Amino acid sequence: MPEQHICHVTSVHVPTDGRILYRECRSVARRYRVSLVCFGDTAAAARAVDGISVVSAGPRPTSRLRRWSARDRLATVAAGLGADLYHFHDPELIGTMLRLQAQTRAPVVYDVHEHYPDAVTQRPWIPRPARPLLARIADIRERRSAPRFAGLVVADDALQRRFEPLNAETVTVRNYPPLDLFDAERVRPADAPPVLVYAGSISLVRGLAEMAETIRRVRERYPLARLVLAGSPTEDGREPLARLHADPDSGVEHIGPVPYGELGALLASADIGLSLLRPHPKYEKNVPSKVFDYMAAGLPYVASDIGPLGALTGGAGGVLVPAGDAVAAAEAVLGLLGDREDAAARSREGRRAVEERLTWEREAGALLGQYGRLLAQR
């Protein structure tokens, strides 16, 4: 029997996205032939993971409107590959992928990364008065389309509860870290200036102001301490980030996005990871995967105690503080920096929790099981 072909499709995410390329495609490629269709320069992704065919549908559109109008081009490239199953990652592709499913008669899986209706309410480029209506439209659209796809993949338990009544072929595939990408043996010189790190999209709701205030307070005791921000800013984060980065006294260093496959090396060079999310309905449901990456790297963290994070981690590996409280965050950071034995114990505790309970290797089995069922039905 010829090798079966799985094709992932994304219009929004970069080719080196952590969930798409380094978790899902990389795991699936051990059993199937895998393609990833996306916009933009695919050379980095092609180099990053052997055995996955990364196919560009053209240059990355320079605006949301142009990306919207280029959806059909993306689907045409994907359909031309003749895959046995398609797996897509963006709500803006719902209509396009329903048409592809009808055209190719191949099963199509919709991967829901987050609670998109709630996410709409935090998009700074959407006028505030329009956000509730657009969130409601997004909710209705997802609910009406969900039963029409062959299957759904969701990133957490809240999304499972939302979609399972609509589509029985819904599986939860959490963004836990692949252990082979993170080395827990971290060696930091005791006399080195402290380094805090944050990896992910940079915005106000994700705690940019709180992180800046945290490093300001930390530098009162450790003047050479730095905060390294690895990621791209959203619209509301660009101006405040530029000011911080340009101010040599802020202690903030912006290095831009880091491919997920290289994240382990960055975390190994830091002392503490941050995830200081502000209160928001989205974060009451969804889980910040960066905390699990910190734990896999043996990096103690300070994170907002919001949503299901505390229940999932059991508090292992770091310190949880009230969301939006930069004073509490700074005190937690200073506590970890001042008690190296406690920080080392939390480091070991976090890595052990990932190895035993929060590992990607277990999640990959749920995805492969769904693929097997859908391909057998076809």
matplotlib code that plots the C-alpha trace (Angstrom):
import matplotlib.pyplot as plt

x = [0.0, 1.4, 2.5, -0.4, 0.0, -0.9, -1.0, -1.0, -2.2, -1.8, -2.3, -1.4, 1.4, 5.1, 6.5, 8.5, 5.5, 6.0, 2.6, 2.4, 5.9, 7.9, 5.1, 2.5, 4.2, 7.4, 5.6, 3.3, 6.2, 7.3, 4.3, 3.1, 4.4, 3.9, 3.6, 3.1, 1.6, 2.0, 2.9, 6.4, 10.0, 10.1, 13.8, 14.3, 11.5, 12.8, 16.2, 14.7, 13.0, 14.0, 11.4, 8.7, 8.0, 7.4, 5.6, 5.2, 2.0, 3.8, 5.2, 3.6, 0.8, 1.7, -1.8, -4.7, -6.8, -4.3, -3.9, -7.7, -7.8, -5.0, -6.8, -7.9, -4.3, -3.3, -6.0, -5.2, -1.6, -2.8, -5.3, -2.7, -0.7, -3.4, -3.1, -5.1, -6.0, -5.8, -5.2, -5.6, -4.9, -6.7, -10.3, -10.1, -9.7, -12.9, -14.9, -11.9, -11.2, -14.9, -14.8, -11.5, -13.1, -16.0, -13.7, -11.1, -13.3, -10.4, -11.1, -10.3, -9.3, -9.7, -7.1, -8.4, -5.4, -7.3, -10.8, -11.0, -14.2, -12.4, -9.3, -11.2, -12.0, -8.2, -7.3, -6.1, -6.6, -10.4, -12.3, -13.4, -17.2, -17.1, -15.4, -18.4, -20.3, -17.3, -16.7, -20.3, -20.0, -16.8, -18.5, -21.5, -19.3, -17.2, -20.2, -22.0, -18.9, -17.5, -19.9, -19.1, -15.4, -14.2, -12.6, -11.4, -8.2, -8.2, -5.4, -7.0, -9.8, -12.0, -12.0, -12.8, -15.9, -16.9, -16.5, -17.1, -20.9, -20.7, -18.3, -17.8, -14.4, -12.8, -9.5, -7.4, -3.8, -2.2, 0.9, 3.2, 6.9, 8.8, 11.4, 14.1, 14.2, 15.0, 18.1, 17.3, 21.1, 21.4, 24.7, 24.6, 27.6, 26.6, 28.1, 26.6, 24.1, 20.5, 18.7, 14.9, 13.3, 9.9, 9.2, 6.0, 3.9, 4.5, 1.5, 0.0, -2.5, 0.4, 2.0, 4.5, 4.1, 4.2, 7.4, 9.0, 8.0, 9.3, 12.8, 12.9, 12.4, 14.8, 17.5, 17.2, 19.0, 20.8, 21.7, 23.0, 19.9, 18.3, 15.0, 15.2, 12.0, 11.9, 8.9, 7.1, 5.0, 1.4, 0.0, -0.5, 3.0, 5.1, 5.5, 6.0, 8.4, 10.4, 10.7, 11.9, 14.4, 15.8, 16.3, 19.6, 18.4, 15.3, 17.2, 14.9, 16.5, 14.2, 15.8, 12.8, 11.1, 13.1, 12.2, 10.7, 13.4, 16.0, 14.1, 15.8, 19.2, 17.7, 16.1, 19.3, 21.0, 18.4, 17.7, 13.9, 11.1, 8.1, 4.5, 2.7, -0.7, -3.3, -6.8, -8.8, -11.6, -9.3, -6.8, -9.4, -9.9, -6.6, -3.2, 0.1, 2.2, 5.4, 5.3, 5.6, 8.5, 10.2, 9.6, 11.0, 14.2, 14.5, 13.9, 12.1, 9.2, 7.0, 3.6, 0.1, -2.1, -4.9, -7.2, -6.3, -2.5, -2.2, -4.3, -2.2, 1.2, 0.2, 2.4, 5.5, 8.5, 7.9, 5.8, 2.3, 1.3, -1.9, -2.5, -1.6, 0.5, 4.0, 5.0, 4.2, 6.0, 9.1, 9.1, 8.8, 11.7, 13.9, 13.0, 14.2, 17.4, 18.1, 17.7, 19.5, 18.8, 15.1, 15.3, 17.3, 14.7, 11.9, 13.9, 14.2, 10.5, 9.3, 11.3, 10.1, 6.5, 7.0, 8.7, 5.9, 2.7, 3.1, 5.0, 4.2, 5.0, 1.8, -0.3, 1.0, -0.6, -4.1, -3.4, -2.1, -5.1, -7.5, -5.6, -5.8, -9.6, -10.3, -8.1, -9.6, -13.1, -12.0]
y = [0.0, 3.5, 5.7, 7.8, 11.6, 14.2, 17.8, 20.6, 24.1, 27.5, 31.0, 32.8, 30.9, 31.0, 27.7, 27.1, 27.4, 25.3, 23.5, 22.9, 22.0, 21.0, 19.1, 17.8, 17.6, 16.2, 13.5, 12.6, 12.3, 9.2, 7.3, 9.2, 11.4, 15.0, 18.3, 21.8, 24.4, 28.0, 31.5, 32.9, 31.8, 28.1, 27.6, 27.8, 25.3, 23.0, 23.0, 22.6, 19.3, 16.5, 14.5, 17.2, 18.9, 22.6, 24.1, 27.8, 29.2, 32.4, 35.4, 36.2, 38.7, 42.1, 42.8, 40.9, 41.9, 40.5, 37.3, 36.9, 37.2, 34.7, 31.9, 30.2, 30.2, 28.4, 25.8, 25.3, 24.4, 22.1, 20.3, 19.9, 17.7, 15.1, 14.3, 11.6, 13.9, 17.7, 19.4, 23.2, 25.7, 29.1, 30.1, 32.3, 29.2, 27.5, 28.2, 27.5, 24.1, 23.1, 23.6, 21.7, 18.8, 18.6, 18.9, 16.3, 14.0, 13.7, 14.2, 17.6, 18.3, 21.7, 22.5, 25.0, 26.5, 28.9, 30.2, 32.5, 34.4, 35.5, 36.2, 38.6, 40.8, 41.4, 42.3, 45.9, 46.4, 45.8, 48.9, 48.3, 48.9, 46.2, 43.5, 42.0, 41.6, 40.1, 37.7, 36.6, 36.1, 34.1, 31.9, 31.2, 30.5, 27.9, 26.2, 25.9, 24.6, 22.2, 19.3, 19.5, 18.7, 15.1, 15.9, 18.5, 18.9, 21.2, 22.5, 22.2, 20.9, 24.0, 23.7, 20.0, 20.9, 23.5, 21.4, 17.7, 18.1, 19.4, 16.8, 13.4, 13.2, 15.8, 15.1, 17.2, 17.6, 19.9, 22.0, 20.1, 20.2, 17.6, 16.5, 16.0, 19.8, 20.8, 20.0, 20.2, 20.3, 24.1, 25.5, 29.2, 30.8, 31.9, 35.3, 36.0, 38.9, 37.6, 37.0, 36.9, 35.6, 35.7, 33.8, 34.5, 37.2, 40.6, 42.7, 44.6, 41.8, 39.4, 41.4, 43.7, 46.5, 44.1, 42.5, 46.0, 46.9, 43.6, 44.0, 47.6, 46.5, 43.6, 46.0, 48.0, 45.0, 43.6, 46.6, 44.4, 42.2, 41.9, 40.9, 39.2, 39.2, 36.6, 37.2, 39.6, 42.5, 42.9, 46.3, 47.6, 46.3, 47.9, 51.4, 50.6, 47.7, 50.1, 52.6, 49.9, 48.4, 51.9, 52.8, 51.4, 51.8, 49.7, 46.4, 45.1, 43.4, 42.4, 39.7, 39.0, 35.6, 32.4, 29.2, 26.7, 24.2, 26.8, 27.8, 25.3, 27.0, 30.4, 29.1, 27.4, 30.8, 32.4, 32.2, 32.7, 32.5, 35.0, 34.6, 37.6, 37.5, 40.1, 39.0, 38.2, 35.7, 34.0, 33.2, 31.9, 29.0, 28.6, 27.6, 29.5, 26.8, 28.7, 27.8, 24.1, 25.0, 26.6, 23.5, 21.2, 23.4, 23.2, 26.9, 28.2, 30.5, 33.3, 33.2, 34.7, 32.4, 32.5, 29.9, 26.2, 26.6, 26.0, 22.8, 21.4, 22.2, 21.6, 24.6, 22.6, 24.3, 27.9, 30.6, 31.7, 35.3, 37.3, 38.3, 41.9, 42.3, 43.4, 44.0, 40.3, 39.2, 41.1, 39.8, 36.2, 36.8, 38.3, 35.4, 32.9, 34.8, 35.1, 31.4, 29.4, 26.1, 26.8, 27.8, 24.6, 22.4, 24.1, 23.5, 19.8, 19.6, 21.3, 19.0, 15.9, 17.0, 17.3, 14.0, 12.2, 14.1, 17.0, 15.5, 16.0, 12.3, 11.3, 13.9, 12.8, 9.5, 11.1, 12.9, 9.7, 7.8, 10.3, 10.1, 6.4, 6.4, 9.0, 7.3, 3.9, 5.4, 6.9]
z = [0.0, -0.9, 2.0, 3.1, 2.8, 5.5, 4.5, 7.1, 6.0, 7.6, 6.4, 9.6, 11.3, 10.3, 8.9, 12.1, 14.4, 17.5, 17.5, 13.8, 12.7, 15.8, 17.6, 15.1, 11.8, 13.3, 15.2, 12.3, 9.9, 11.8, 10.4, 7.3, 4.5, 5.6, 3.8, 5.3, 3.0, 4.1, 3.0, 3.1, 3.0, 3.8, 3.7, 7.5, 8.1, 5.5, 7.1, 10.6, 10.2, 7.9, 6.2, 6.0, 2.7, 3.4, 0.4, -0.1, -1.6, -2.3, -0.4, 2.9, 2.3, 3.7, 5.1, 6.6, 3.6, 1.1, 3.2, 3.2, -0.6, -1.0, 0.9, -2.3, -3.6, -0.5, -0.9, -4.6, -3.7, -1.0, -3.2, -5.9, -3.5, -3.5, 0.2, 1.9, 4.9, 5.4, 8.7, 8.9, 11.7, 11.2, 11.6, 8.5, 6.4, 7.6, 4.4, 2.1, 3.7, 3.7, -0.1, -0.3, 1.6, -0.8, -3.8, -2.8, -0.7, 1.7, 5.4, 6.7, 10.4, 12.0, 14.6, 17.2, 18.9, 21.3, 22.1, 19.0, 20.0, 23.2, 21.3, 19.0, 22.0, 22.6, 19.0, 19.1, 15.4, 15.8, 16.9, 20.5, 19.9, 17.1, 19.1, 20.9, 17.6, 15.8, 18.7, 18.4, 14.7, 15.2, 17.8, 15.5, 12.5, 14.4, 15.9, 12.6, 10.7, 13.4, 12.7, 8.9, 9.3, 9.5, 12.8, 15.2, 17.2, 20.2, 22.4, 25.9, 28.0, 27.7, 24.0, 24.2, 26.3, 23.7, 20.6, 21.6, 21.6, 18.1, 16.6, 18.2, 16.4, 18.7, 20.3, 22.8, 21.8, 24.4, 23.7, 26.0, 25.1, 23.2, 25.6, 23.0, 22.3, 25.8, 27.9, 31.6, 32.5, 32.9, 34.2, 35.0, 36.8, 40.3, 39.8, 36.4, 36.2, 36.4, 33.1, 32.9, 29.7, 28.0, 24.8, 22.8, 21.3, 23.0, 23.9, 26.8, 27.6, 27.7, 30.4, 28.7, 31.2, 34.1, 32.8, 32.4, 35.9, 37.2, 35.7, 36.9, 40.5, 40.1, 38.8, 42.0, 43.7, 40.7, 38.5, 35.6, 35.4, 32.0, 30.6, 27.2, 25.1, 22.3, 20.0, 17.8, 19.1, 18.3, 17.3, 20.9, 21.9, 19.2, 20.5, 24.2, 23.3, 21.0, 23.9, 26.3, 23.9, 23.0, 26.7, 28.0, 31.6, 31.1, 31.2, 28.3, 25.3, 22.3, 20.2, 17.9, 17.4, 18.0, 16.1, 18.5, 17.8, 19.0, 22.1, 24.4, 23.9, 24.8, 27.9, 29.0, 29.1, 31.5, 35.2, 35.3, 32.8, 32.9, 31.9, 33.4, 31.6, 32.5, 33.5, 30.3, 29.5, 27.0, 29.7, 32.0, 29.5, 27.6, 29.0, 28.3, 26.8, 27.4, 31.1, 30.1, 27.9, 30.9, 33.0, 30.3, 30.2, 34.0, 34.1, 37.2, 36.3, 37.7, 36.1, 36.5, 38.5, 36.0, 34.4, 34.6, 34.8, 38.5, 38.3, 35.5, 36.9, 40.6, 41.2, 40.2, 38.8, 39.7, 41.5, 40.7, 41.4, 41.0, 37.4, 36.7, 40.0, 39.0, 42.6, 43.5, 40.4, 41.2, 44.8, 43.5, 41.1, 43.8, 46.1, 43.5, 42.7, 46.4, 47.2, 44.6, 46.4, 46.2, 42.6, 41.8, 43.6, 41.6, 38.4, 39.1, 40.2, 36.9, 34.7, 36.6, 36.2, 32.4, 32.1, 34.1, 33.2, 30.8, 27.9, 24.2, 23.4, 25.1, 23.3, 19.9, 20.4, 20.4, 17.1, 15.4, 16.7, 15.1, 11.8, 11.8, 12.4, 9.7, 7.1, 7.8, 7.3, 4.0]

ax = plt.figure().add_subplot(projection="3d")
ax.plot(x, y, z, "-o")
ax.set_aspect("equal")
plt.show()
